[in-house]
């Protein structure tokens, strides 16, 4: 699983990157299901927008985004959404192959 982190109108600090990497351990079980997982952090006036598109190895992809006044809270919300999406995709694949 390849992850890329970039910032728009902001520099993504090492602390933020480490926090995101730590939160991604939630989806460690799906590491072999995901091709890549790019993240874009955008600073807008007094809030942050965090977006990601998860690309599954069977061709599906899902775009997720959150807006938050706190970058860490945004990461928490986005990784929760990501975990739920990955679980649903895994269940769909298992149903089709089972």
Beta strands, then each sheet from edge to edge (+ up, - down):
strand 1: 2-8
strand 2: 34-44
strand 3: 47-56
strand 4: 61-68
sheet 1: 1+ 2+ 3- 4+
end
